[in-house]
Amino acid sequence: MANDNVKSAARALQLLELFDRVQMPLTLKEIVQLTGIPQSSAAALLNTLVNLSYIAHDRRAHEYAPTTQVAHLGKWIGDDGVASDPFVGQAVARLNQSTGETAIAAVRRGTYARYVLVQQRKRPTVVPAVAGVLRPVCTSGTGLALLSTLDDAELKKVVHQAQRERRGLIKKASLKAVRQQTEHCRKYGFVISRSGVFEGTGTIAALLPCSVNGDLVALGVGGPIARLDAKMRMIVKELRQVIEGFG
């Protein structure tokens, strides 16, 4: 029994190290292939970690990903500095307060945008979001803002990688569409994603002009498309004012 417990603990650490290495959600089949853990053992381990809130299970996409509870385990040692940056925290709080919609700060991790801070109010027609979740970088508002600094060769590489993975996408990543969206972000200072992650919802996002502890950071305001369109001018104005205060 003691040996079984040690083996389970070792496999749990192996699983968390795998997520740290790939930095993307994975299916059970992919986890088995990448770790060599028997499928029945991997499924039981994932179920335990989901119940303990260390792993989130996206039943729609059949994918698993670590929650922020994993990051909190080592928070006393130190973090990446983005979530704890005073300006970023104040910016997210202000955007949530002034727009009444979900406010987000995100960084790029491979072909995903990772939410590092989220504030939202309880109200009808809101997609629940928490810090730590991953969104496709080529179709989410914050992801597109983060891609706006890439040159065309780098952009093409990221889009092609996302097309190969296809995880978490409700629609295929289009190089033409991503080019148009990132060009809009560079020209006007913001980008709008409509139904890029969840049907009927979107995000208006903009990029901070400077990195935070080595990470580019995108700020976004998300919600139902109809509400965002009705408040478009006000949201864009708030985003610009918040970003102008950064420095």
SVG drawing of the C-alpha trace seen along z (x, -y; Angstrom):
<svg xmlns="http://www.w3.org/2000/svg" viewBox="-30 -58 42 60">
<polyline fill="none" stroke="black" stroke-width="0.4" points="0.0,0.0 2.8,-2.4 4.5,-1.7 1.2,-2.4 0.9,-5.8 4.4,-6.7 3.7,-5.7 0.5,-7.8 2.4,-10.8 5.1,-10.5 2.6,-10.3 0.8,-13.4 4.0,-15.3 4.8,-13.9 1.4,-15.1 1.9,-18.6 5.4,-18.8 3.9,-17.7 1.5,-20.6 4.3,-23.0 6.3,-21.8 3.6,-21.9 1.6,-24.9 -1.7,-23.8 -4.8,-21.7 -4.5,-18.0 -6.9,-15.2 -6.7,-11.9 -5.3,-10.2 -2.5,-12.8 -1.6,-12.5 -1.3,-8.8 0.9,-9.1 3.2,-11.7 3.6,-10.2 3.3,-6.5 0.9,-6.2 -1.7,-3.4 -5.0,-4.9 -7.0,-3.6 -4.5,-5.0 -4.3,-8.3 -8.1,-8.6 -8.3,-7.8 -5.5,-10.3 -7.2,-13.1 -10.5,-12.4 -8.9,-12.8 -7.1,-16.0 -10.3,-17.4 -12.2,-16.7 -9.4,-18.4 -9.7,-21.4 -6.1,-21.1 -7.2,-20.2 -10.0,-21.6 -11.9,-19.4 -13.5,-20.9 -16.2,-18.4 -17.0,-20.1 -13.5,-19.7 -12.6,-16.6 -9.5,-18.4 -7.7,-18.9 -5.7,-21.8 -4.2,-22.9 -6.1,-25.5 -4.7,-28.5 -4.7,-26.3 -1.6,-24.6 0.1,-28.0 -0.8,-29.0 1.1,-26.0 4.3,-27.9 3.1,-31.4 5.0,-31.9 8.2,-31.3 7.4,-33.9 5.3,-34.4 5.8,-35.8 4.9,-39.2 2.0,-39.9 -0.9,-38.9 0.7,-40.7 1.6,-43.9 -0.3,-46.8 -1.0,-48.5 -2.4,-45.4 -4.6,-44.7 -5.9,-48.2 -6.5,-48.2 -8.6,-45.0 -10.6,-46.3 -11.3,-49.7 -12.4,-48.0 -14.8,-45.7 -16.2,-48.6 -16.6,-51.1 -18.0,-48.7 -19.9,-46.3 -18.5,-43.4 -15.9,-40.8 -12.4,-42.4 -9.3,-40.3 -5.5,-40.5 -3.9,-37.8 -0.4,-36.7 0.6,-34.5 1.5,-30.8 2.2,-29.2 -1.0,-29.0 -3.1,-30.1 -3.8,-33.3 -3.7,-32.6 -5.9,-34.7 -3.8,-35.8 -6.4,-38.1 -10.2,-38.1 -12.9,-40.2 -16.6,-39.8 -19.9,-40.5 -22.8,-38.1 -25.3,-39.0 -27.3,-37.2 -25.6,-35.9 -22.0,-35.8 -19.6,-33.1 -17.8,-32.2 -14.1,-32.8 -11.3,-32.4 -7.6,-33.2 -5.6,-30.4 -7.9,-29.4 -6.6,-29.2 -8.2,-30.7 -7.1,-30.1 -4.6,-32.9 -5.8,-33.1 -9.5,-33.6 -9.8,-35.3 -9.6,-39.0 -6.8,-39.0 -4.9,-36.5 -5.2,-38.6 -4.0,-41.6 -0.9,-39.6 -0.2,-38.5 -0.3,-42.1 3.4,-42.6 4.6,-39.6 6.0,-40.0 4.3,-38.2 6.6,-35.2 6.1,-34.7 2.4,-35.2 2.1,-32.6 4.1,-30.1 1.7,-30.6 -1.4,-30.3 -0.2,-27.1 0.6,-25.6 -2.8,-26.5 -4.4,-25.0 -2.5,-21.7 -3.6,-21.5 -7.2,-22.7 -7.8,-22.3 -10.4,-24.6 -11.4,-26.2 -15.0,-26.5 -13.9,-27.7 -10.7,-27.1 -8.0,-29.7 -7.6,-31.6 -4.3,-33.3 -6.2,-36.0 -8.6,-36.7 -5.8,-36.9 -3.8,-39.2 -6.8,-41.5 -7.5,-41.5 -3.9,-42.1 -3.5,-44.9 -6.7,-46.5 -5.1,-46.3 -1.9,-48.0 -3.8,-50.7 -6.5,-51.5 -5.1,-50.3 -7.7,-47.6 -9.2,-44.4 -12.7,-42.9 -13.3,-39.1 -16.8,-37.9 -17.8,-34.3 -14.1,-33.4 -14.3,-31.1 -18.0,-30.8 -20.8,-31.5 -22.6,-34.8 -19.8,-36.2 -16.8,-38.3 -14.0,-40.4 -12.6,-43.9 -8.9,-43.9 -5.8,-46.1 -2.1,-45.5 -0.2,-47.3 2.7,-49.3 5.4,-47.7 6.0,-44.2 5.4,-43.3 8.3,-41.2 9.1,-40.0 5.5,-39.2 3.4,-41.2 0.0,-41.7 -3.3,-42.2 -6.3,-43.8 -9.8,-42.8 -13.5,-43.4 -15.7,-40.4 -19.4,-39.6 -22.3,-39.0 -21.8,-40.5 -25.0,-42.6 -23.9,-44.2 -20.4,-44.9 -21.6,-46.5 -24.0,-48.7 -21.1,-49.9 -18.4,-49.8 -17.3,-53.5 -17.3,-53.6 -15.3,-50.3 -12.7,-51.4 -12.4,-54.8 -11.9,-53.1 -9.3,-50.7 -7.4,-53.6 -7.4,-55.6 -6.2,-52.7 -3.4,-52.0 -2.4,-55.7 -1.9,-55.5 0.6,-52.7 4.3,-53.6"/>
</svg>
